[in-house]
Amino acid sequence: MTTLIRNVTLSILLVLAPVSGVLADEYADAIQAFKGAGQSGELFKTAYGYAVFPTIGKGGLVVGGARGKGQVYEKGKHIGDATMTQITAGLQAGGEAFSEIIFFENKAALDQFTQGNFEFGAQAQAVAITAGASAGASTGGGASASASATQHDAAAAGAYYKGMAVFTVAKGGLMYEASIGGQKFNYKPL
């Protein structure tokens, strides 16, 4: 049974995993979407740096996973690349794709992320920027998000926690489960 669950999870990940050669335009588009989304847009003005993941594919059936490739920026300059992976177990079914950005409040937070392998603990939270009037969501019981008709006009509210603030924008799919706890990041400098 364990082999079956592992094979189903790997199959879902292969279908949802973004192509490794993500175009630069996808990064620019994701950054623009977050810049136009309320407080996440404001954080570009004050954050020391950020990591942006234009497409993270996530899927599962009891056991699930997510994967996406991103770029890390320090003071607006691309300094390296990152890969996010997440394995989850529990009540979940479906698949989705979303964009994610992690803002670093200061150099210490960026350094913590770029030490090679970084993982969000269970207490980590993300503000979900979603389409729809007054829609809101967060993980970990933290801040919530209000939203508008499109991801480009979305509004969000959030704050730094331990030097980092995380925002997500749904791109498509349907999945019963939302969490950034357990996300693992592998960083490679340029």
N, C-alpha and C positions, 0 to 999 in steps of 0.2 A: 504494500500500500504506500509506503514511504517513497519508493521509486516512482510510482504512478504520480503522486503529488508533485515530486520534484520535476518529472518530465512535463507535466501540465504547466507548471510554473515557468520552466525554461521556454516552453513553446509560446506562452503568452508574452514573455519578455522579448523573445525574438521578433514577434509581430509588432510589439509596441515600441521597441528600442529605436531611438533615432539613428539615422544613418550617420556614420562616423565623420563624414565630410560635411558637417553643417556649414552652410554658406555664411559669410560675414554679414550678409543682409539680414539673416535670421536673428543675429545678435543685435543689430541696429534696430530691427523691428521690435524685438522684445524690450530693449531699453526704452524706446519711444513709448511703448504701451505702459510701462511702469512710470515714466516721466509724466504721462498724462493722467495718472491715477491718484489724485489727492495727496495724502501725506507721503506715499512712496515717492512721488515726484519731488516733494520738498526735501527729502533726505539726500537726493543727488547733490544739493547745494552744500550740505554740511558733513556728509559722510567722508571718512578718511579713504574708504574704498568700497568695492562691492564685487560680488560674484554673480554672474547672470547665466541662467540655464534656459535657452529658448524653448526647448521641448524635452520634457521628461515623460517617458511612457510608463504607465503603471497599470498592472493587472493582477488579478488573483481569483482563486476559487479555493477558499479555506486558507491555503498558503499563497502568498503573493509576493510581488517584487516590483521594483521601479528602477529605472536607469536613465541617465541623461548626461550629456557633455556640456561643459560651460567654460567661460573665460573669467579670469580674475583681474580686477583693475585696482590700481593704487593711484589715488589722486587723478583719475581719468586715464591713466596709461595702462595698457594691457601688459601684465607682468607674468602671466602663466595661464595654464589650462587646468581644469578640474573635471573629475568624473564623479557623479553621485550614484550610489547604489543603495537599495533598501530592500530588506527581506522582512515580510510580515507574516504573522500567523494569527488566526482567529476568525471571527465573523466578518467575512468580506466576499464580494463577488462582483465581477465586472472588469472594466478597463477604462482608462482615461488618459488624456494627455494634458499637460499643463506647463506653464512657464513659471520659473521661480527666480527670485533675486534675494540675495543676502547682503545687507548693508553692514559695514564694519564701522563702528563709531570712532575708533582710534587705531593707532598702529598696533597696540597690544592685541586687539581683537583680530586684526588682519594677520598678525604673526601667528596667533594661535591656530587660525584656519590653514595657513600655508606651511605649517611644520611638516607636512607630508600626508598624514592621515588624520582626519578630524571626524568626529561623530557627534550628532545632536542626541542628547539624552531624552528621556521620556518627558521631562518638564518643558522641552522646547515647544514653541508655538509659532504658528504662521498666520498671517492675516490673509484670508482668501478674498480676492477681488473678483466678484462674479457679476454676470449680467443679470438684470432684473431689478425692478423697483424695490428698494429697501431690503434687498437680500443681504445677509451677513453670515459670516462663519469664522470660527477660529479653532485652533486645536489647543489643548491644554487648558481650556477654560480662561484664556486671556482676552486680549482686546478683540473687538469685533470689527466688521467692515460693512459699510453701506455701499451700494452699487447703483450703476445706471445701465442704460440699454446696451452699451458695447464696452469691450475691454479698453478701447481707446479713450472713452469718456468716463471710465470707472472712478469711483471715489473710494478712499481707504483711510482707516485710522489705525495707528499702531505705534509702538514705542520700542526702544532698545531694551533687550534683556541680556545681561552679561556681555554688553558691548556689541550685540548683533540684533538686527531686525530682519525678519523674513516675510516676504510677500509672495503670493502665488496668484496666477491668472489661469483659470480653466480654459483649455483650448477645444475640448470635445470629449465625448464618452460619458459613461455613467458607471459609477462605482460606489458601493456602500462601504465607505471607510475613508477617513481623512486624517493624516498624521505626518509630521516630519520627524517625530521621535524615532531614533534608530537609523536615520539617514547617515550614510558614511561617505566621506569625500576623500578622494585621492588627488593631491595637488602636484603638478609638475611645472616648475618655473620655465620660462622661455630660454 
